[in-house]
Amino acid sequence: MSRRPSLSSVLQGASNPSEPGTAPVAERAPSLPVTPEIAHPAAPERAVRPVGKRRGGEHAQLNVLVPEALKREAKIKALREGRELSEVVTELLTAWLST
């Protein structure tokens, strides 16, 4: 049983000629075409993000379980109306509490 060559010897091209398929890396690997460096365009300036609802301190997260179909329909309707689902839920809870 022969010893496996070290990684550095394989990368430097040394191999054990008695073992089949152990040609130096330079002989086995096809050469890749050299391409010029691609200049990356300057990154656009980042817009200042508005303070989210969580950071404002006026809102709290509410986790509820509803049927998947109901959630999907409510989300679609809210998107069509250009509203957020949290806005719709807030409106509905406010109306329910005022009755």
Contacts in CASP RR format, 6 or more apart in sequence:
PFRMAT RR
TARGET T0000
AUTHOR 0000-0000-0000
METHOD contacts of the structure
MODEL  1
MSRRPSLSSVLQGASNPSEPGTAPVAERAPSLPVTPEIAHPAAPERAVRP
VGKRRGGEHAQLNVLVPEALKREAKIKALREGRELSEVVTELLTAWLST
2 16 0 8 1.000
2 18 0 8 1.000
2 19 0 8 1.000
5 14 0 8 1.000
5 15 0 8 1.000
5 16 0 8 1.000
5 22 0 8 1.000
9 15 0 8 1.000
10 24 0 8 1.000
10 25 0 8 1.000
11 25 0 8 1.000
13 24 0 8 1.000
13 25 0 8 1.000
13 26 0 8 1.000
14 24 0 8 1.000
15 22 0 8 1.000
15 23 0 8 1.000
15 24 0 8 1.000
16 22 0 8 1.000
21 28 0 8 1.000
53 59 0 8 1.000
53 86 0 8 1.000
54 61 0 8 1.000
59 86 0 8 1.000
62 89 0 8 1.000
74 85 0 8 1.000
74 88 0 8 1.000
75 85 0 8 1.000
77 88 0 8 1.000
78 84 0 8 1.000
78 85 0 8 1.000
78 87 0 8 1.000
78 88 0 8 1.000
END
